[in-house]
Amino acid sequence: MAGLFNRNFLKNRLVVDFFRSLTTLRNNSLKNVIDSNKEWANSSELRKKNFFPKLAATQKPKIFWVGCADSRVPPEMISQLGFGQLFVHRNIANQFRRNDNSCESALEYAVHYLKVEHVIICGHTRCGGIEHAFNASLLPHLKDWVKPIQDVYRMHEDKFKSVSRKQEFDRILVELNVREQVRKVIETDTVKAAWAVNQPLAIHGWVYHLESGILEDLKITIDETTTVFIIDVGPTMWQKVEDTGASALDLALKAVLIMLESKIFSGRKTDMTSVVAVGTDDLETRILAYPRLLCILLMYSQFLILSDTDNDFAGDDIKYEHITVISGIEQPMLSLLQTVSNELPRGSVPGDCYSAIEVAKDLITKHCKHLKYIKKIYLFTDGESEIDTRESDALVHEIRRDGIEMKIVGVGFDDPDTGFKEQNKSKTKAANETFLRRFAEDCGGDVFTMNYFLNQLELPQVKAIRYVNLYKGKTLVMGDAENYPDSSLSIPIEVYSRTAIARPKTAGKWSVLSEAASIDPEIKTHGVHVSRTYTISSKKEKKQADEDNRIEVPVEDLEKAYTFGRTIVPLISYDQELLHLATTASMDILGFIKAEDFRREYVLSTVLVILPQKNDLDASLRISALIQGLYIKNAYGLVRYVSKANADPRVGIIVPYIKPPRECLYFAKLPFKEEYRTCIFPSLSNIKDKTGKIIEQHKKLPTKEMLDKMGEYIAGMDLMEAAVDEEGNPKEHLKVKETFNPVLYRIAKATSHRALHPNEPLVPFNERFLYQTKILPSLEEKNRKIVGELSELLQIKKVPPKAKRRRVEISRKGVGEIDVEDILGSKDEDEDLDNVVTKKSASSWSFDEDVDVREIGVVDPVSDFKKMTEYRKEDLVTTAVEQMCGIIKKLIMPPDDGKADNEKAFQCLEALREVAKTQNESQSFNEFLRELYNESLKEQSKIKDFWEMIISSEITLISSDEAPDSNISKYEADQTKFITRLAGGDPFLGCYALAVTIFSLGIFRDYLYKKALENQPQHPGLQNDYVRGAAIVLFLAGNVFVLSSMYALGVTGTYLGDYFGILMNERVTSFPFNVLENPMYYGSTMVFAATALWFACPAGLVLTAWAFFCYIVALRFEGPFTTMIYERRDAASAKAEKEKEN
């Protein structure tokens, strides 16, 4: 973008003349504008440059500018771009209206005809459309135009809650409005179509600041990272074992798994990955399972889609063979980790890594389009396979253009940094390594050796903090700005997180039941669910009351009470609100202290960074002056900080930070006086006797020899030069930036290993982290003598360990069980109303014990079902599924006097589907769902409402994409959902609507076919009575076959009723099916041929042959599919009959 702007444009005579014309307009009447224009157009400078003929010849702008119609923001002036470089659309408040034809047509013309490469939505501060968006007195057209701006405000209303200044309110709304217009442009068909064909097109959001004349790029990006891992699985990668004892593929998988683990643990939905394997066996091409509908609908324009492929490059050049996309671009899950670890194919033929890079680039381009994603490609290879390097310059250009980071990790590659060179390389590997290094360098990428890459991966990565403004639209105030604004200082600021504590992933609570484990060793750990219940009991019965006599009280009926000494003070919610301090978000400077007087241990929180508000020059100058003043005076500032409205105020410290050209303020929270506890200990160096006299010799006082020895020991343990680097030079041991928390690393690795290998022991702890938990052997040896001398001098002895005391639960009366009358301070005459409030804790915890449940009840069927399916001693899944089906039928089809419980039945159906999908019971679920469907079609069916719930919730058959044991494709599971839903959930109505559509298209098709034959040349050899007689016979026979088959099948049987689940009672074997197996297809072909013969048109015979070929292909799939449908129906019917007999 920067290259498009002429930074010397303001020096150009054109701008001078432009400003001169503005002056003319201000100083003279409107009639002088024409004269000024003539003077400008006839200027000698423009004539010499032949400016206007060149400008009139064509326009080739690179930018489509959507801006505001405000007279103060002319796009050519504020962008410093000349004539013919901008294609502009302007309106009030720079809106892109999807229902405004002028906006859509301008975008279409700019993108499709002018081929612009950038679309810029540019708003500006002090925008009249924004300022008056909520003005109720606007005229009707204006009020309608600014209504979308009001919608933007409502969508982001929470961002305006703490904004008090109108100017700040408008500034935020201007930015949000630009972002919303960018979103609308991205969603247009015009932009999507351009990206679909890889047309270079980027969408930007800018704001022009009228106060400073500066354009701000909002840098509207898709906050998403897309990474494609290319793994070479060719024979040389896994057949050859490296010096480490592992194959090159093992090392590559180790690296990929480490990176995938970090992405999975982060849990970021915006971190997407894909895995591509190169060197696999030949790709397979799969045919669409059900092309019959496509055959019928697409025959009318003589096009037929027969197959699809698993790989977009399957039909391309042969160089894309042996490349398999293991997973598309999606959020990495545990299943991908397991696939890469255990199921990655080992190829028997070499693959082209360069072609795999092209595939990866194409995956990223199609997913990311031209939006500002973070895009990365990693290639892991040994470089032993042949590489086709043709057109590498074009690929380099595309990778650079799309901003893709290229990383190549080579096994057995040279390391220029250390001077290491791999010996005995093959010529192919040497040539490929040279090419890959040059290719990576041209792409702006890097090449790593596998050893170096793994060493870097095994180091814990410090996670970057996402910069989110925590204090947007607020000010840092010194003085009383409200009452004395002239003598106070207010600085608009923004606050961001600078550091954050890294924490391990939280785990669920588990308990070891020792008693159950002693009885049954298989019972080990169980999930713990903590629940609390509050109960009351009569005071009279308190002594003898047990749990069964207590009355449970809802928590919302309780009020809080606090202990004050031995007194209980109740505090109702109303009183709490009165006592709560009402605050507003603020940051006020209370005073200043000397830096040397501040104690580091006062800091209670992570660090925030304070910056001036963006694009506010005045704020930048003010905060810079404050920073410089604090720095020069070596002082810190004390501030009162309230993060948001009604939050508790805190006290904090602001510290200046200057590192040219950067400067800012650091902020950290401090304790209040009440939070700082001073603990007093007896002096270690000043001991007095009972009379107050100072004792100079005492067993607790160290002697001079002891102090000298300890000083010598401390000096000997100095870590600054304790370690040794690779070249033998001393270096610092345990540098802060190189020392990490081993707990985080250990938990992450243990979790990942347990997920991939549940039955194997955990891997040993990484030596890199054990190293930092042990004393350096060199230090230990160096200080061995002084440690022995200190031990003897200080008489250090090992203290025997204390015997562990047995922990015993002691029940005591406290605030957990107190009389209500004691709390309220009153006595009621009716002591039956005096109650005791207690809280159950440990006694009310419920453990997921392995309960022996063998029958599902109607009270809590979902819980019983889960217990049966999770039973460890015996496989009860199939039994549980069968019982759950019966329970659902009982709930939705109760006896005549009963009421259906559809809600509970629907919960049961959801639980049933989830278990069936994961426990190889998908066929049982699919049969049960079909049974419910057939029941819903009956006239007096009781489950019509329940079936409507299923349709509205989009519960479908379990497809083979969800469960490997299912023989239902995704297409079949969802095949009628759309049309049936359009028909209000009635499959018959949907089938009839489709029949009318197909029949109408058939009439139109026949009309087009006849007109086409009339316009085609006739052949003399076909113009005789014999041919016409044959045409009549074929026409009559064909129509007999078509019409009779339609009569025998009916409307639903003819027009895809089986796809809607509408099956016939039995196969039709009467005429014409006893003459021809497929009379409709053959009869239709006969009619086509008869028409062609009647018109003596050879072209008609060619079209007839094409139609017959399409029918033959369709029959290859329709026959097995129809047979499968009826076999399933028959099997389900037989099963139902058997259940009925039982």
TAFEN-V483129 format. One record per residue. N is the residue number from 1. NEAR is the number of other ideal C-beta (glycine too) atoms within 8 Angstrom. Layout:
n: <N	N>
near: <NEAR	NEAR>
//
This chain:
n: <1	2	3	4	5	6	7	8	9	10	11	12	13	14	15	16	17	18	19	20	21	22	23	24	25	26	27	28	29	30	31	32	33	34	35	36	37	38	39	40	41	42	43	44	45	46	47	48	49	50	51	52	53	54	55	56	57	58	59	60	61	62	63	64	65	66	67	68	69	70	71	72	73	74	75	76	77	78	79	80	81	82	83	84	85	86	87	88	89	90	91	92	93	94	95	96	97	98	99	100	101	102	103	104	105	106	107	108	109	110	111	112	113	114	115	116	117	118	119	120	121	122	123	124	125	126	127	128	129	130	131	132	133	134	135	136	137	138	139	140	141	142	143	144	145	146	147	148	149	150	151	152	153	154	155	156	157	158	159	160	161	162	163	164	165	166	167	168	169	170	171	172	173	174	175	176	177	178	179	180	181	182	183	184	185	186	187	188	189	190	191	192	193	194	195	196	197	198	199	200	201	202	203	204	205	206	207	208	209	210	211	212	213	214	215	216	217	218	219	220	221	222	223	224	225	226	227	228	229	230	231	232	233	234	235	236	237	238	239	240	241	242	243	244	245	246	247	248	249	250	251	252	253	254	255	256	257	258	259	260	261	262	263	264	265	266	267	268	269	270	271	272	273	274	275	276	277	278	279	280	281	282	283	284	285	286	287	288	289	290	291	292	293	294	295	296	297	298	299	300	301	302	303	304	305	306	307	308	309	310	311	312	313	314	315	316	317	318	319	320	321	322	323	324	325	326	327	328	329	330	331	332	333	334	335	336	337	338	339	340	341	342	343	344	345	346	347	348	349	350	351	352	353	354	355	356	357	358	359	360	361	362	363	364	365	366	367	368	369	370	371	372	373	374	375	376	377	378	379	380	381	382	383	384	385	386	387	388	389	390	391	392	393	394	395	396	397	398	399	400	401	402	403	404	405	406	407	408	409	410	411	412	413	414	415	416	417	418	419	420	421	422	423	424	425	426	427	428	429	430	431	432	433	434	435	436	437	438	439	440	441	442	443	444	445	446	447	448	449	450	451	452	453	454	455	456	457	458	459	460	461	462	463	464	465	466	467	468	469	470	471	472	473	474	475	476	477	478	479	480	481	482	483	484	485	486	487	488	489	490	491	492	493	494	495	496	497	498	499	500	501	502	503	504	505	506	507	508	509	510	511	512	513	514	515	516	517	518	519	520	521	522	523	524	525	526	527	528	529	530	531	532	533	534	535	536	537	538	539	540	541	542	543	544	545	546	547	548	549	550	551	552	553	554	555	556	557	558	559	560	561	562	563	564	565	566	567	568	569	570	571	572	573	574	575	576	577	578	579	580	581	582	583	584	585	586	587	588	589	590	591	592	593	594	595	596	597	598	599	600	601	602	603	604	605	606	607	608	609	610	611	612	613	614	615	616	617	618	619	620	621	622	623	624	625	626	627	628	629	630	631	632	633	634	635	636	637	638	639	640	641	642	643	644	645	646	647	648	649	650	651	652	653	654	655	656	657	658	659	660	661	662	663	664	665	666	667	668	669	670	671	672	673	674	675	676	677	678	679	680	681	682	683	684	685	686	687	688	689	690	691	692	693	694	695	696	697	698	699	700	701	702	703	704	705	706	707	708	709	710	711	712	713	714	715	716	717	718	719	720	721	722	723	724	725	726	727	728	729	730	731	732	733	734	735	736	737	738	739	740	741	742	743	744	745	746	747	748	749	750	751	752	753	754	755	756	757	758	759	760	761	762	763	764	765	766	767	768	769	770	771	772	773	774	775	776	777	778	779	780	781	782	783	784	785	786	787	788	789	790	791	792	793	794	795	796	797	798	799	800	801	802	803	804	805	806	807	808	809	810	811	812	813	814	815	816	817	818	819	820	821	822	823	824	825	826	827	828	829	830	831	832	833	834	835	836	837	838	839	840	841	842	843	844	845	846	847	848	849	850	851	852	853	854	855	856	857	858	859	860	861	862	863	864	865	866	867	868	869	870	871	872	873	874	875	876	877	878	879	880	881	882	883	884	885	886	887	888	889	890	891	892	893	894	895	896	897	898	899	900	901	902	903	904	905	906	907	908	909	910	911	912	913	914	915	916	917	918	919	920	921	922	923	924	925	926	927	928	929	930	931	932	933	934	935	936	937	938	939	940	941	942	943	944	945	946	947	948	949	950	951	952	953	954	955	956	957	958	959	960	961	962	963	964	965	966	967	968	969	970	971	972	973	974	975	976	977	978	979	980	981	982	983	984	985	986	987	988	989	990	991	992	993	994	995	996	997	998	999	1000	1001	1002	1003	1004	1005	1006	1007	1008	1009	1010	1011	1012	1013	1014	1015	1016	1017	1018	1019	1020	1021	1022	1023	1024	1025	1026	1027	1028	1029	1030	1031	1032	1033	1034	1035	1036	1037	1038	1039	1040	1041	1042	1043	1044	1045	1046	1047	1048	1049	1050	1051	1052	1053	1054	1055	1056	1057	1058	1059	1060	1061	1062	1063	1064	1065	1066	1067	1068	1069	1070	1071	1072	1073	1074	1075	1076	1077	1078	1079	1080	1081	1082	1083	1084	1085	1086	1087	1088	1089	1090	1091	1092	1093	1094	1095	1096	1097	1098	1099	1100	1101	1102	1103	1104	1105	1106	1107	1108	1109	1110	1111	1112	1113	1114	1115	1116	1117	1118	1119	1120	1121	1122	1123	1124	1125	1126	1127	1128	1129	1130	1131	1132	1133	1134	1135	1136	1137	1138	1139	1140	1141	1142>
near: <6	4	4	9	10	8	5	6	12	6	5	10	8	10	11	8	10	9	8	10	12	8	8	11	11	5	5	6	4	5	7	10	10	7	8	12	9	8	8	11	8	8	10	6	7	13	9	6	6	7	8	8	7	7	8	5	5	3	6	6	12	8	14	16	12	14	13	14	7	8	5	5	12	6	13	10	8	10	10	9	12	9	6	7	10	10	13	8	12	9	10	10	15	16	13	12	7	8	3	8	5	7	14	11	8	11	16	10	10	13	16	9	7	11	7	13	8	13	16	11	15	16	17	16	11	8	14	9	13	13	8	10	12	6	6	4	3	9	5	6	6	10	9	7	11	14	8	9	14	10	8	12	13	7	7	9	8	5	9	11	7	10	10	4	7	5	6	11	10	13	9	13	14	14	11	12	15	17	11	11	14	13	8	10	14	9	7	11	5	11	15	9	9	11	11	6	6	6	8	7	13	10	14	13	14	13	15	14	12	10	6	7	7	7	10	10	7	11	5	10	7	8	4	10	11	15	14	15	13	16	15	18	15	13	11	11	17	11	6	9	5	11	3	5	5	8	11	15	12	9	14	16	12	10	14	14	12	11	12	14	12	10	12	12	10	8	5	8	5	8	12	13	16	16	14	16	14	19	14	12	7	5	12	5	8	8	9	11	8	12	13	11	9	10	13	9	9	10	11	10	5	7	5	11	9	7	8	6	10	9	11	5	9	10	4	6	4	4	8	12	8	14	17	11	12	10	9	6	10	8	8	11	7	7	6	12	16	11	12	14	10	6	7	12	9	8	15	5	9	12	17	14	16	12	13	15	13	10	14	13	14	10	14	16	11	7	9	13	7	9	10	8	11	7	13	11	16	13	14	13	17	12	14	12	16	6	10	8	6	4	5	10	7	7	12	11	8	10	12	10	7	12	7	12	10	14	12	15	15	14	14	11	12	8	9	5	4	5	6	7	5	8	4	3	9	6	6	10	12	9	8	13	13	8	11	16	10	8	13	13	8	8	11	7	10	7	10	12	11	16	6	9	11	12	8	8	9	8	8	7	5	5	6	4	8	4	6	6	8	9	11	8	9	12	10	14	13	8	8	7	10	5	4	9	8	4	6	11	9	9	12	11	15	11	13	11	11	9	7	6	5	7	5	7	7	4	5	5	7	9	8	7	10	6	6	9	11	5	6	6	5	6	11	6	5	11	8	12	8	6	7	9	8	13	12	11	13	11	11	7	9	9	4	5	9	6	6	4	7	11	6	7	10	7	7	4	5	9	7	9	10	7	9	6	4	3	6	11	8	9	10	8	7	6	8	10	7	6	6	7	5	5	11	7	11	11	14	9	12	7	6	9	9	8	8	5	6	10	5	5	4	10	9	7	6	9	9	12	12	13	10	13	9	6	9	9	7	6	12	9	8	11	15	10	8	15	14	11	9	14	9	6	7	7	10	13	12	13	14	11	12	14	8	7	9	6	9	6	9	10	12	12	13	14	10	13	10	9	5	5	3	7	11	9	13	13	15	13	11	12	9	7	5	4	6	8	4	4	4	3	4	4	6	4	5	5	10	7	6	3	4	5	6	6	9	5	4	7	3	5	10	5	6	5	7	11	9	8	12	10	8	9	12	8	7	10	8	8	9	5	8	11	10	7	8	3	4	5	6	7	8	9	8	8	7	5	4	6	7	9	7	12	7	12	12	10	10	13	11	10	10	13	11	9	9	10	6	6	3	6	3	7	6	4	7	10	6	8	12	10	7	9	6	6	5	9	6	8	11	9	7	7	11	8	6	11	9	8	9	13	9	7	9	7	6	5	4	3	4	4	4	4	4	4	4	4	4	4	4	4	3	4	4	5	6	7	7	10	8	11	11	8	10	7	5	5	5	8	4	5	9	6	6	13	9	13	12	11	8	9	7	4	6	9	10	7	10	7	8	9	5	6	9	6	6	11	7	6	4	6	13	9	7	12	16	10	10	15	11	7	12	5	6	4	5	10	11	9	9	13	15	9	12	14	11	8	12	13	8	9	14	13	9	9	4	3	3	6	4	13	9	11	6	9	13	12	9	15	11	9	12	15	11	8	15	14	11	6	9	5	12	14	9	12	15	12	12	11	11	13	10	12	10	9	10	11	8	7	3	4	9	7	12	8	8	14	12	9	10	12	11	6	7	6	8	8	11	14	14	10	5	8	12	4	7	13	4	11	10	8	9	11	11	10	8	11	10	7	11	13	9	8	11	6	9	8	13	10	9	14	15	9	11	11	12	8	8	11	9	8	10	9	8	9	10	8	8	9	12	9	8	11	13	7	5	11	6	9	9	6	5	11	8	7	5	6	11	10	8	10	13	10	9	13	13	8	10	16	10	10	16	13	8	11	14	10	7	12	10	10	9	12	11	11	11	10	14	10	9	14	10	9	9	9	3	4	5	9	5	6	7	12	12	6	7	9	4	8	14	11	10	12	17	12	13	13	13	14	14	15	14	15	15	10	11	10	13	10	11	17	11	8	13	12	8	9	12	10	8	11	14	8	12	12	10	7	13	9	8	7	11	9	8	8	10	10	8	10	10	8	9	11	8	8	9	9	8	8	7	6	5	4>
//
